[in-house]
């Protein structure tokens, strides 16, 4: 299957993918699911940038998300789109087990009228989640680097 219309259109570093079946492909095949997964992931990243979000919000488990990103990476020769896909792989670190139904805002400051004890507790929670994100970020970046190295011939 070929992805005929890879279109850069995302805020930040992700992309939108438009798939056009070529030569007898049906609209119900597994690759279409990959398109839907990536579209949903792009929306999540756009809507919750700067938040740690529970992994249950992902359209597929992290292993499947990586497969989808790898699949698209292998289908394009565009350096820009490949970079966006690599970033999307690493951004999976922002999705963590145990966050619960309310994403944790890491990027914004707490209002000044919050009591000091509550502020301290909130900052502690933010820092704990941020440490987990950054640890996984490093692991995911190493995975991306190994994947790129293993597929250097496809450049």
VOPA-349725 format. One record per residue: residue number from 1; residue in three letters; chain; y, x negated, z negated of N, C-alpha, C, O in turn. Coordinates in steps of 0.02 Angstrom, whole numbers, padded with zeros to 5 digits. Example, Ala and Ser with C-alpha at 12.3 -4.5 7.8 and 13.67 -1.06 7.14 Angstrom:
VOPA-349725
NODE  vexvo  seza  kolro     n.Y     n.X     n.Z    ca.Y    ca.X    ca.Z     c.Y     c.X     c.Z     o.Y     o.X     o.Z
NODE      1   ALA      A  -00284  -00660  -00390  -00225  -00615  -00390  -00165  -00660  -00390  -00166  -00712  -00423
NODE      2   SER      A  -00112  -00642  -00354  -00053  -00684  -00357   00002  -00645  -00394   00057  -00670  -00402
***
This chain:
VOPA-349725
NODE  vexvo  seza  kolro     n.Y     n.X     n.Z    ca.Y    ca.X    ca.Z     c.Y     c.X     c.Z     o.Y     o.X     o.Z
NODE      1   UNK      A  -00059  -00042   00000   00000   00000   00000   00062  -00044   00000   00064  -00094  -00035
NODE      2   UNK      A   00110  -00025   00038   00174  -00062   00041   00228  -00018   00012   00228   00043   00021
NODE      3   UNK      A   00275  -00049  -00022   00333  -00014  -00047   00389  -00030   00002   00418  -00084   00000
NODE      4   UNK      A   00403   00017   00045   00448   00006   00101   00522   00006   00082   00563  -00024   00116
NODE      5   UNK      A   00539   00039   00029   00609   00047   00011   00623   00026  -00060   00630   00068  -00104
NODE      6   UNK      A   00626  -00039  -00072   00646  -00063  -00138   00722  -00065  -00138   00753  -00101  -00099
NODE      7   UNK      A   00752  -00027  -00182   00824  -00020  -00182   00853  -00040  -00249   00832  -00013  -00301
NODE      8   UNK      A   00899  -00086  -00250   00932  -00105  -00312   00983  -00053  -00330   01028  -00039  -00290
NODE      9   UNK      A   00978  -00023  -00389   01027   00028  -00406   01034   00039  -00480   01063   00089  -00501
NODE     10   UNK      A   01009  -00006  -00522   01011   00007  -00593   01070  -00023  -00628   01100  -00072  -00605
NODE     11   UNK      A   01088   00008  -00685   01135  -00023  -00731   01099  -00082  -00761   01038  -00081  -00766
NODE     12   UNK      A   01133  -00132  -00781   01103  -00192  -00811   01058  -00226  -00761   01081  -00250  -00710
NODE     13   UNK      A   00992  -00229  -00776   00950  -00272  -00734   00889  -00238  -00704   00846  -00271  -00676
NODE     14   UNK      A   00884  -00173  -00710   00824  -00140  -00683   00839  -00110  -00615   00896  -00107  -00594
NODE     15   UNK      A   00787  -00088  -00581   00794  -00063  -00513   00764   00006  -00505   00724   00028  -00546
NODE     16   UNK      A   00785   00039  -00453   00754   00102  -00433   00709   00086  -00374   00726   00045  -00331
NODE     17   UNK      A   00653   00118  -00371   00606   00106  -00317   00595   00172  -00281   00582   00224  -00312
NODE     18   UNK      A   00601   00171  -00216   00585   00228  -00175   00525   00210  -00134   00527   00162  -00095
NODE     19   UNK      A   00472   00247  -00142   00410   00232  -00106   00403   00280  -00047   00411   00340  -00054
NODE     20   UNK      A   00389   00252   00010   00374   00293   00069   00303   00275   00090   00290   00218   00109
NODE     21   UNK      A   00258   00323   00088   00190   00308   00109   00189   00284   00182   00226   00308   00224
NODE     22   UNK      A   00146   00236   00195   00138   00211   00263   00066   00216   00283   00022   00194   00246
NODE     23   UNK      A   00053   00243   00340  -00014   00244   00368  -00067   00279   00327  -00110   00246   00298
NODE     24   UNK      A  -00066   00344   00323  -00120   00383   00295  -00125   00385   00219  -00175   00409   00193
NODE     25   UNK      A  -00075   00360   00184  -00079   00362   00112  -00061   00432   00088  -00018   00465   00117
NODE     26   UNK      A  -00094   00454   00036  -00078   00520   00009  -00027   00513  -00046  -00020   00461  -00077
NODE     27   UNK      A   00008   00567  -00058   00059   00567  -00111   00028   00569  -00180   00063   00559  -00229
NODE     28   UNK      A  -00037   00579  -00185  -00069   00585  -00251  -00107   00523  -00271  -00145   00525  -00319
NODE     29   UNK      A  -00097   00466  -00237  -00136   00407  -00253  -00110   00372  -00316  -00056   00388  -00341
NODE     30   UNK      A  -00148   00324  -00341  -00131   00290  -00403  -00065   00252  -00398  -00029   00247  -00448
NODE     31   UNK      A  -00047   00227  -00340   00015   00190  -00333   00076   00234  -00344   00127   00211  -00369
NODE     32   UNK      A   00071   00297  -00327   00126   00343  -00341   00137   00349  -00416   00194   00355  -00439
NODE     33   UNK      A   00083   00346  -00454   00090   00347  -00526   00130   00287  -00550   00169   00291  -00597
NODE     34   UNK      A   00119   00230  -00516   00157   00170  -00533   00232   00181  -00522   00273   00159  -00562
NODE     35   UNK      A   00249   00216  -00469   00320   00231  -00455   00349   00275  -00510   00404   00263  -00533
NODE     36   UNK      A   00312   00325  -00529   00335   00370  -00582   00343   00333  -00648   00390   00344  -00685
NODE     37   UNK      A   00296   00289  -00662   00299   00249  -00723   00362   00206  -00723   00399   00204  -00773
NODE     38   UNK      A   00375   00172  -00668   00434   00128  -00664   00498   00169  -00668   00545   00148  -00702
NODE     39   UNK      A   00501   00225  -00634   00561   00268  -00638   00575   00290  -00709   00632   00288  -00732
NODE     40   UNK      A   00522   00311  -00745   00531   00333  -00814   00553   00275  -00859   00593   00284  -00904
NODE     41   UNK      A   00525   00216  -00846   00544   00157  -00885   00617   00138  -00874   00653   00121  -00921
NODE     42   UNK      A   00639   00142  -00813   00709   00127  -00797   00755   00175  -00834   00805   00154  -00863
NODE     43   UNK      A   00737   00239  -00834   00778   00288  -00869   00780   00274  -00945   00833   00277  -00976
NODE     44   UNK      A   00722   00258  -00973   00721   00241  -01045   00765   00181  -01060   00804   00182  -01108
NODE     45   UNK      A   00758   00129  -01019   00798   00069  -01031   00873   00084  -01025   00913   00060  -01064
NODE     46   UNK      A   00891   00124  -00976   00962   00142  -00966   00987   00184  -01024   01042   00171  -01050
NODE     47   UNK      A   00948   00233  -01046   00970   00278  -01099   00969   00246  -01168   01007   00266  -01212
NODE     48   UNK      A   00926   00197  -01179   00918   00168  -01246   00928   00092  -01247   00895   00058  -01286
NODE     49   UNK      A   00971   00067  -01206   00988  -00004  -01207   01019  -00020  -01275   01065   00014  -01297
NODE     50   UNK      A   00995  -00073  -01306   01021  -00091  -01372   00985  -00058  -01430   01005  -00066  -01487
NODE     51   UNK      A   00933  -00021  -01415   00893   00013  -01466   00822  -00015  -01466   00796  -00035  -01414
NODE     52   UNK      A   00792  -00015  -01525   00721  -00028  -01530   00689   00042  -01529   00707   00085  -01570
NODE     53   UNK      A   00642   00052  -01483   00613   00118  -01472   00538   00115  -01483   00506   00064  -01469
NODE     54   UNK      A   00510   00168  -01509   00438   00170  -01522   00400   00165  -01456   00420   00194  -01406
NODE     55   UNK      A   00345   00128  -01456   00305   00119  -01396   00278   00185  -01369   00262   00190  -01309
NODE     56   UNK      A   00272   00234  -01411   00247   00299  -01388   00294   00332  -01337   00275   00378  -01302
NODE     57   UNK      A   00356   00308  -01333   00404   00334  -01284   00392   00306  -01214   00416   00334  -01165
NODE     58   UNK      A   00357   00250  -01209   00343   00221  -01143   00301   00268  -01101   00259   00304  -01128
NODE     59   UNK      A   00311   00268  -01036   00271   00311  -00993   00198   00289  -00986   00156   00327  -00961
NODE     60   UNK      A   00182   00229  -01008   00114   00202  -01009   00112   00149  -01063   00164   00126  -01086
NODE     61   UNK      A   00052   00128  -01082   00049   00075  -01133   00076   00010  -01103   00083   00004  -01042
NODE     62   UNK      A   00090  -00038  -01146   00122  -00100  -01123   00080  -00137  -01071   00108  -00165  -01025
NODE     63   UNK      A   00015  -00136  -01079  -00028  -00171  -01030  -00019  -00140  -00961  -00013  -00175  -00911
NODE     64   UNK      A  -00018  -00074  -00958  -00009  -00039  -00893   00062  -00052  -00867   00072  -00060  -00807
NODE     65   UNK      A   00111  -00052  -00911   00180  -00066  -00890   00184  -00135  -00856   00216  -00142  -00804
NODE     66   UNK      A   00151  -00184  -00886   00151  -00251  -00857   00117  -00251  -00789   00141  -00283  -00742
NODE     67   UNK      A   00062  -00214  -00782   00028  -00210  -00718   00074  -00180  -00664   00075  -00205  -00608
NODE     68   UNK      A   00110  -00128  -00682   00156  -00097  -00635   00211  -00146  -00613   00226  -00151  -00554
NODE     69   UNK      A   00240  -00180  -00662   00293  -00229  -00646   00266  -00285  -00602   00299  -00308  -00556
NODE     70   UNK      A   00206  -00309  -00617   00174  -00361  -00577   00161  -00336  -00506   00173  -00372  -00458
NODE     71   UNK      A   00137  -00276  -00501   00122  -00247  -00435   00185  -00246  -00392   00182  -00266  -00333
NODE     72   UNK      A   00240  -00222  -00419   00302  -00220  -00381   00327  -00290  -00365   00353  -00303  -00310
NODE     73   UNK      A   00320  -00336  -00413   00342  -00405  -00402   00305  -00435  -00342   00336  -00468  -00300
NODE     74   UNK      A   00240  -00423  -00338   00200  -00450  -00283   00216  -00416  -00216   00204  -00445  -00163
NODE     75   UNK      A   00244  -00357  -00218   00258  -00320  -00157   00325  -00338  -00125   00337  -00320  -00067
NODE     76   UNK      A   00367  -00373  -00161   00433  -00390  -00133   00441  -00465  -00128   00410  -00503  -00165
NODE     77   UNK      A   00484  -00486  -00082   00503  -00556  -00077   00575  -00566  -00098   00601  -00623  -00096
NODE     78   UNK      A   00609  -00513  -00117   00679  -00517  -00138   00684  -00551  -00206   00655  -00527  -00255
NODE     79   UNK      A   00720  -00606  -00208   00729  -00643  -00271   00764  -00600  -00323   00748  -00602  -00382
NODE     80   UNK      A   00813  -00560  -00301   00850  -00517  -00348   00805  -00463  -00378   00806  -00452  -00439
NODE     81   UNK      A   00766  -00431  -00337   00722  -00379  -00363   00668  -00409  -00407   00651  -00381  -00459
NODE     82   UNK      A   00641  -00466  -00388   00592  -00500  -00431   00623  -00517  -00499   00590  -00508  -00550
NODE     83   UNK      A   00684  -00540  -00500   00717  -00556  -00563   00724  -00493  -00606   00712  -00495  -00666
NODE     84   UNK      A   00743  -00437  -00575   00748  -00374  -00613   00681  -00353  -00641   00677  -00329  -00698
NODE     85   UNK      A   00628  -00362  -00603   00562  -00344  -00627   00540  -00390  -00684   00509  -00367  -00732
NODE     86   UNK      A   00555  -00454  -00678   00540  -00501  -00732   00578  -00481  -00796   00550  -00482  -00850
NODE     87   UNK      A   00641  -00464  -00788   00680  -00442  -00846   00651  -00378  -00876   00647  -00372  -00937
NODE     88   UNK      A   00629  -00332  -00833   00598  -00271  -00858   00535  -00285  -00898   00521  -00251  -00947
NODE     89   UNK      A   00498  -00336  -00877   00438  -00357  -00914   00457  -00381  -00983   00427  -00360  -01033
NODE     90   UNK      A   00506  -00424  -00987   00528  -00452  -01051   00560  -00398  -01095   00554  -00399  -01156
NODE     91   UNK      A   00595  -00350  -01064   00627  -00296  -01102   00576  -00250  -01136   00596  -00209  -01178
NODE     92   UNK      A   00513  -00256  -01119   00462  -00218  -01155   00462  -00235  -01229   00437  -00196  -01270
NODE     93   UNK      A   00491  -00291  -01247   00495  -00311  -01318   00536  -00261  -01358   00527  -00256  -01419
NODE     94   UNK      A   00580  -00224  -01326   00622  -00175  -01361   00582  -00113  -01381   00607  -00069  -01416
NODE     95   UNK      A   00519  -00109  -01359   00475  -00053  -01377   00424  -00079  -01426   00383  -00122  -01410
NODE     96   UNK      A   00426  -00052  -01487   00384  -00077  -01541   00346  -00019  -01574   00371   00037  -01579
NODE     97   UNK      A   00285  -00034  -01596   00246   00015  -01634   00279   00026  -01702   00307  -00020  -01732
NODE     98   UNK      A   00276   00089  -01725   00299   00104  -01793   00373   00120  -01800   00396   00131  -01856
NODE     99   UNK      A   00410   00121  -01746   00482   00137  -01752   00490   00210  -01772   00534   00227  -01812
NODE    100   UNK      A   00447   00253  -01746   00451   00324  -01762   00493   00362  -01711   00510   00335  -01658
NODE    101   UNK      A   00509   00424  -01727   00541   00468  -01678   00615   00454  -01665   00643   00481  -01617
NODE    102   UNK      A   00647   00412  -01706   00718   00398  -01696   00726   00324  -01681   00711   00281  -01723
NODE    103   UNK      A   00750   00308  -01620   00761   00237  -01603   00810   00204  -01651   00854   00237  -01679
NODE    104   UNK      A   00802   00139  -01661   00844   00100  -01706   00899   00066  -01665   00885   00026  -01621
NODE    105   UNK      A   00960   00082  -01681   01018   00054  -01646   01031  -00016  -01674   01050  -00024  -01732
NODE    106   UNK      A   01021  -00066  -01632   01031  -00135  -01652   01101  -00160  -01633   01128  -00205  -01664
NODE    107   UNK      A   01129  -00130  -01582   01190  -00157  -01553   01255  -00133  -01584   01306  -00168  -01580
NODE    108   UNK      A   01255  -00075  -01615   01319  -00050  -01640   01329  -00067  -01714   01281  -00077  -01751
NODE    109   UNK      A   01390  -00069  -01732   01407  -00083  -01801   01406  -00018  -01842   01418   00036  -01815
NODE    110   UNK      A   01391  -00025  -01905   01390   00032  -01950   01463   00046  -01971   01502   00000  -01979
NODE    111   UNK      A   01479   00109  -01978   01547   00128  -01997   01566   00098  -02064   01524   00087  -02108
NODE    112   UNK      A   01629   00085  -02071   01653   00051  -02132   01650   00096  -02194   01652   00070  -02250
NODE    113   UNK      A   01645   00161  -02185   01644   00205  -02244   01574   00215  -02273   01565   00256  -02318
NODE    114   UNK      A   01525   00178  -02248   01457   00181  -02275   01455   00140  -02339   01479   00084  -02340
NODE    115   UNK      A   01426   00168  -02393   01421   00131  -02456   01385   00064  -02445   01339   00058  -02405
NODE    116   UNK      A   01406   00014  -02482   01381  -00054  -02474   01305  -00058  -02480   01273  -00095  -02442
NODE    117   UNK      A   01275  -00022  -02527   01203  -00024  -02537   01167   00002  -02474   01118  -00027  -02451
NODE    118   UNK      A   01191   00058  -02447   01160   00086  -02387   01171   00040  -02327   01126   00032  -02286
NODE    119   UNK      A   01230   00011  -02323   01246  -00035  -02269   01198  -00095  -02271   01172  -00115  -02219
NODE    120   UNK      A   01187  -00122  -02331   01142  -00178  -02338   01070  -00160  -02318   01036  -00200  -02285
NODE    121   UNK      A   01048  -00101  -02337   00980  -00078  -02319   00975  -00069  -02243   00925  -00089  -02213
NODE    122   UNK      A   01025  -00040  -02213   01024  -00028  -02141   01024  -00095  -02103   00986  -00103  -02055
NODE    123   UNK      A   01065  -00141  -02125   01067  -00208  -02092   01000  -00244  -02100   00978  -00278  -02054
NODE    124   UNK      A   00969  -00236  -02157   00903  -00267  -02169   00852  -00238  -02120   00813  -00275  -02090
NODE    125   UNK      A   00852  -00172  -02111   00807  -00140  -02064   00821  -00163  -01993   00775  -00178  -01956
NODE    126   UNK      A   00885  -00165  -01975   00903  -00188  -01908   00877  -00259  -01896   00848  -00273  -01844
NODE    127   UNK      A   00888  -00303  -01944   00866  -00372  -01937   00790  -00379  -01933   00765  -00421  -01895
NODE    128   UNK      A   00753  -00339  -01971   00681  -00341  -01968   00656  -00323  -01898   00613  -00356  -01869
NODE    129   UNK      A   00684  -00269  -01870   00664  -00248  -01803   00686  -00299  -01751   00649  -00313  -01704
NODE    130   UNK      A   00745  -00326  -01759   00769  -00375  -01711   00725  -00437  -01711   00713  -00467  -01658
NODE    131   UNK      A   00702  -00458  -01769   00656  -00515  -01773   00592  -00502  -01734   00567  -00545  -01698
NODE    132   UNK      A   00564  -00441  -01741   00504  -00423  -01704   00517  -00423  -01629   00476  -00449  -01590
NODE    133   UNK      A   00573  -00395  -01608   00591  -00393  -01538   00597  -00464  -01510   00569  -00478  -01457
NODE    134   UNK      A   00632  -00507  -01545   00643  -00575  -01520   00578  -00615  -01518   00568  -00655  -01472
NODE    135   UNK      A   00534  -00605  -01566   00469  -00639  -01565   00429  -00618  -01505   00400  -00659  -01469
NODE    136   UNK      A   00426  -00552  -01493   00388  -00528  -01435   00423  -00548  -01370   00389  -00563  -01320
NODE    137   UNK      A   00489  -00549  -01370   00527  -00570  -01311   00504  -00639  -01288   00492  -00650  -01228
NODE    138   UNK      A   00497  -00685  -01335   00476  -00753  -01318   00405  -00754  -01288   00393  -00790  -01240
NODE    139   UNK      A   00360  -00714  -01317   00292  -00710  -01291   00292  -00681  -01221   00258  -00707  -01176
NODE    140   UNK      A   00330  -00628  -01211   00333  -00596  -01145   00364  -00642  -01093   00342  -00643  -01035
NODE    141   UNK      A   00413  -00681  -01113   00444  -00728  -01066   00393  -00781  -01044   00392  -00800  -00986
NODE    142   UNK      A   00351  -00803  -01090   00298  -00850  -01073   00248  -00819  -01024   00225  -00852  -00978
NODE    143   UNK      A   00232  -00754  -01035   00188  -00719  -00989   00218  -00717  -00919   00184  -00729  -00869
NODE    144   UNK      A   00282  -00700  -00915   00317  -00697  -00850   00314  -00765  -00816   00299  -00769  -00757
NODE    145   UNK      A   00329  -00817  -00854   00329  -00885  -00826   00260  -00903  -00798   00255  -00932  -00744
NODE    146   UNK      A   00207  -00887  -00836   00139  -00901  -00813   00122  -00860  -00750   00092  -00886  -00704
NODE    147   UNK      A   00142  -00797  -00749   00130  -00755  -00691   00166  -00782  -00629   00137  -00785  -00575
NODE    148   UNK      A   00228  -00802  -00638   00266  -00829  -00581   00234  -00893  -00556   00228  -00904  -00495
NODE    149   UNK      A   00213  -00936  -00602   00181  -00998  -00583   00115  -00985  -00545   00100  -01017  -00495
NODE    150   UNK      A   00076  -00937  -00570   00012  -00921  -00538   00022  -00890  -00469  -00023  -00893  -00427
NODE    151   UNK      A   00080  -00859  -00458   00093  -00825  -00395   00147  -00859  -00355   00179  -00827  -00313
NODE    152   UNK      A   00157  -00923  -00366   00210  -00960  -00332   00201  -00959  -00256   00250  -00964  -00219
NODE    153   UNK      A   00141  -00953  -00233   00128  -00953  -00161   00154  -00890  -00127   00161  -00889  -00066
NODE    154   UNK      A   00169  -00838  -00166   00193  -00775  -00137   00269  -00774  -00129   00297  -00723  -00110
NODE    155   UNK      A   00302  -00829  -00144   00375  -00830  -00139   00398  -00830  -00067   00459  -00831  -00054
***
